[in-house]
Each structure stands twice: as structure tokens, then as C-alpha cells.
């Protein structure tokens, strides 16, 4: 049995790049998402590591992403890993690994915003998502039910 499935939750790191496939006219959107992981180093200090992931979407999903996502948006993406290769202008073999997303879920929206904010408008505060460290203990009394 084989399985190629990726699920990530992260923030958009750049403006989305929209184009279309010349022969078919199908929409293609690509962008980058950052995810963070936290760990303790040898001396016990908390450290953070950021990974950047290339995302590609096709068709209606690409159109929806362009309508609702912008730099800084939080979202969940589900899809598969794909590695493409090509020869650059100097004849060197180049590779790019990306997530071909087939679904997404939008994160919390900025309060008071209905759609995409203009880059000239002041940024509205988004709801802060708590970071839970794997090593943190859960106190049963803190559970609200």
C-alpha cells in the first residue's frame, strides 16, 4: 500500500501568484506557507524552527484561494507531495518539491474584515492562536467541561 498525504497548518508568507495553463485555461495558484515547531535544546532553552512549504492549487480551489488568502493568513492545507525537475538556462538540473493542495480550511479571520484587506489599510488584529508545547503538562482543572 502507498500513501502520499500531507496536512499542514501555517501562515502565508507571500502574495499569491495566479496564472493559468495556456492550453486549457485552468487556474493555477502558487505561494509559500511557514510552519513552526518548538523544541528544547541541550541546555533546556526553548527553541523555534520555521519550515517553508511551497503550495500549488488548481482550478476552483485556486480561484477561492486568490479570493480569500493573503500574506499572513492562517490556513490548513491538505494534499500530496510532488517533486518537479527541469533544466535551467545554464543546463543545470533543478528540483522543486511542493504540496499540490486538494483542500483548504481558512483560519480565523480578522475582526471586522469581510474579504481581502488592501495592503494600504492598517492590519486588524487576528485572534491569537495559542502555542502548545508537546512537553507542557495539562492540568485537569483547566479543562472547561
C-alpha positions in Angstrom: 0.0 0.0 0.0 1.2 3.5 -0.8 0.2 6.8 0.7 1.2 10.3 -0.3 -0.7 12.7 2.0 0.3 16.0 3.6 -1.6 18.1 6.1 -0.1 21.4 7.3 -1.4 24.5 9.1 0.6 27.6 8.6 0.7 31.3 7.6 1.0 32.5 4.0 4.5 34.1 3.6 4.0 35.9 0.3 1.3 37.3 -2.0 -0.3 34.6 -4.1 0.8 34.1 -7.7 -2.1 33.4 -10.0 -1.7 32.2 -13.6 -3.5 29.8 -16.0 -2.4 26.8 -18.0 -2.1 28.0 -21.6 -3.9 25.1 -23.4 -6.8 24.6 -21.0 -7.1 27.9 -19.2 -7.3 26.2 -15.8 -6.3 28.5 -12.9 -3.1 27.8 -11.1 -2.1 29.5 -7.8 1.2 29.1 -6.0 2.5 30.5 -2.8 4.6 29.6 0.3 3.4 28.7 3.8 5.5 28.8 7.0 5.1 26.3 9.8 6.8 26.5 13.2 8.0 23.8 15.6 9.3 24.2 19.1 11.8 22.1 21.0 14.3 22.4 23.9 18.0 22.4 23.1 20.6 20.6 25.1 20.7 23.3 27.8 16.9 23.2 28.2 16.2 26.5 26.4 13.1 26.7 24.2 13.9 27.0 20.5 11.8 27.6 17.5 12.3 26.2 13.9 10.5 27.5 10.9 9.9 25.5 7.8 8.7 26.9 4.5 6.5 24.9 2.2 5.6 25.6 -1.5 1.9 25.1 -2.2 0.2 24.8 -5.6 -3.5 24.7 -6.3 -5.5 24.2 -9.4 -9.0 25.0 -10.7 -11.8 26.3 -8.5 -9.6 25.9 -5.4 -7.0 28.2 -6.9 -9.7 30.8 -7.6 -11.1 30.6 -4.0 -7.6 30.8 -2.5 -7.0 34.0 -4.5 -10.2 35.5 -3.2 -9.7 34.8 0.5 -6.0 34.3 1.2 -3.3 36.9 1.6 0.1 37.3 3.1 -0.2 36.5 6.9 -3.4 34.4 6.6 -3.6 31.3 8.6 -4.9 28.2 6.9 -4.9 24.4 6.8 -3.9 22.7 3.6 -4.3 19.0 2.6 -2.8 17.4 -0.4 0.1 15.4 -1.8 3.9 15.9 -2.2 5.2 16.3 -5.7 8.8 17.0 -6.9 9.3 18.6 -10.3 12.6 18.8 -12.2 13.7 21.0 -15.1 16.9 22.3 -16.7 17.7 25.9 -16.0 19.3 28.3 -18.6 22.8 27.1 -17.8 21.7 23.5 -18.3 21.8 22.6 -14.6 19.1 20.2 -13.3 16.8 22.0 -10.9 14.3 20.5 -8.5 11.3 21.8 -6.6 9.2 19.9 -4.0 5.7 21.3 -3.5 2.4 20.4 -1.9 -0.3 20.0 -4.5 -3.3 21.0 -2.3 -6.7 19.5 -2.9 -8.5 21.1 0.0 -8.0 24.0 2.4 -9.6 25.4 5.5 -9.3 29.1 6.3 -8.1 30.1 9.8 -9.7 32.8 12.0 -10.5 35.9 10.0 -9.5 39.4 11.1 -12.3 41.0 13.1 -14.3 43.4 11.1 -13.0 42.3 7.7 -15.3 40.9 5.1 -12.8 39.9 2.3 -9.2 40.6 1.4 -7.7 43.6 3.1 -5.8 46.1 1.0 -2.1 46.3 1.8 -2.6 50.1 2.4 -5.1 49.5 5.2 -3.8 49.1 8.7 -3.7 45.5 9.7 -6.5 44.4 12.0 -5.7 42.1 14.9 -6.4 38.5 14.4 -7.4 36.1 17.2 -4.2 34.8 18.8 -3.9 31.0 18.4 -2.2 29.5 21.5 1.0 27.6 21.0 1.0 24.3 23.0 4.4 22.7 23.6 4.4 18.9 23.4 6.2 18.8 26.8 3.6 21.0 28.6 1.5 19.2 31.1 -2.2 19.6 31.0 -3.9 20.4 34.3 -7.3 18.6 34.5 -8.8 21.6 36.4 -8.1 23.8 33.4 -10.4 21.8 31.1 -13.7 23.7 30.8 -16.0 20.7 30.9 
